[in-house]
């Protein structure tokens, strides 16, 4: 026990005998700073040329989204027209109602009164 106390007392006085190693490795403070600056410069060299291309990509994606939405709206409108054509061809009551709504069509013996606002 006395020997251990002597060693710890000696270690606290003299850094040469301490258990902590104070070795300088491959990366000293200067090397770390230089490496850090190099990494930052390399990142900027990659990011700066890519930024305008990324903006162009976002614009193209927005244009594509608008085109897809427009296409969906046109498909819905086309389906509506197809259903209307089918109804006009097969449903006589629908055809008659459309004719009465659009113009002065009436059956013989009917009286049509037009109310203007």
Buried (B, 14 or more C-beta within 10 A) or exposed (E): EEEEEEEEEEBEEEEEEEEEEEEEEEEEEEEEEEEEEEEEEEEEEEEEEEEEEEEEEEEEEEEEEEEEEEEEEEEEEEEEEEEEEEEEEEEEEBEEEBEBEEEEEEEEEEEEEEEEE
